[in-house]
Every structure is written in C-alpha cells, then in structure tokens.
C-alpha cells in the first residue's frame, strides 16, 4: 500500500515480522485470570493476606477489615483459591488462606510478556 508522507513522497507500508501473539483462546483464558484480581474486594483480600507476617489469614480475621459478611468473603476467597492465587487449609472450625508463592509474580510475568 502506498502512503504519502508530509513532504509528498510516497512510502510503502509493509508489514514487519510478527512476534508470537495470543490467539483468541489464550487471550480469553488470560483475561479470565486477570478478572479474578481485577475485583476490588479480591485485591483487598490479597493485600490483607500479603500483609500478614506468615502471609496467611483466617477467614474470621478478614470479614471485619472488609466490612463484609463471612459468606461474601468466603465467596471471594473461593474464587482466589480456584484461580491458584490462594491456598486453603482447614484448621478445626476455621479456614486459613495463604498466598501461593510466586502466583502473582507469574501473572505479572505474563503481562510483561505481551
């Protein structure tokens, strides 16, 4: 395709060599992973758990700082566990959630690779 630049000279637009790109299925899977952490409540949960010295917290310690019911917090925690961002360990009556080492770094690396 011929284009004319400011000086009036004709230039051709030729496609460069393309690097590897995401196909539709890969883009949809990646977008789904990003949507998991794009929720404000889930971002706060990640922040709250990450701030703990051992990087884990009981669900009972997360409801008050968020101002949400235990059921709502548990729903968000379940999504984070299913996405591989948190682990869940049952200790008696309570469930404890911990950040999976490297999970957020891996997601960040995927973003950087785009």
TABEL-V174800 format. One record per residue. N is the residue number from 1. RES is the residue in three letters. PHI is phi in whole degrees, 0 to 359 (* if undefined). Layout:
N_RES_PHI / N_RES_PHI
This chain:
1_UNK_* / 2_UNK_265 / 3_UNK_240 / 4_UNK_248 / 5_UNK_275 / 6_UNK_302 / 7_UNK_282 / 8_UNK_93 / 9_UNK_282 / 10_UNK_278 / 11_UNK_236 / 12_UNK_255 / 13_UNK_258 / 14_UNK_243 / 15_UNK_296 / 16_UNK_279 / 17_UNK_285 / 18_UNK_276 / 19_UNK_278 / 20_UNK_297 / 21_UNK_234 / 22_UNK_287 / 23_UNK_276 / 24_UNK_301 / 25_UNK_296 / 26_UNK_296 / 27_UNK_296 / 28_UNK_293 / 29_UNK_294 / 30_UNK_294 / 31_UNK_299 / 32_UNK_297 / 33_UNK_295 / 34_UNK_292 / 35_UNK_298 / 36_UNK_301 / 37_UNK_268 / 38_UNK_283 / 39_UNK_278 / 40_UNK_302 / 41_UNK_295 / 42_UNK_292 / 43_UNK_298 / 44_UNK_294 / 45_UNK_298 / 46_UNK_300 / 47_UNK_296 / 48_UNK_297 / 49_UNK_290 / 50_UNK_297 / 51_UNK_284 / 52_UNK_288 / 53_UNK_302 / 54_UNK_263 / 55_UNK_56 / 56_UNK_212 / 57_UNK_209 / 58_UNK_279 / 59_UNK_304 / 60_UNK_294 / 61_UNK_270 / 62_UNK_257 / 63_UNK_290 / 64_UNK_297 / 65_UNK_299 / 66_UNK_272 / 67_UNK_68 / 68_UNK_236 / 69_UNK_288 / 70_UNK_299 / 71_UNK_298 / 72_UNK_293 / 73_UNK_297 / 74_UNK_299 / 75_UNK_300 / 76_UNK_294 / 77_UNK_296 / 78_UNK_300 / 79_UNK_297 / 80_UNK_293 / 81_UNK_293 / 82_UNK_298 / 83_UNK_277 / 84_UNK_81 / 85_UNK_268 / 86_UNK_243 / 87_UNK_255 / 88_UNK_231 / 89_UNK_228 / 90_UNK_278 / 91_UNK_232 / 92_UNK_66 / 93_UNK_282 / 94_UNK_257 / 95_UNK_256 / 96_UNK_248 / 97_UNK_240 / 98_UNK_231 / 99_UNK_284 / 100_UNK_289 / 101_UNK_303 / 102_UNK_83 / 103_UNK_297 / 104_UNK_288 / 105_UNK_297 / 106_UNK_295 / 107_UNK_295 / 108_UNK_297 / 109_UNK_296 / 110_UNK_296 / 111_UNK_295 / 112_UNK_298 / 113_UNK_284 / 114_UNK_292
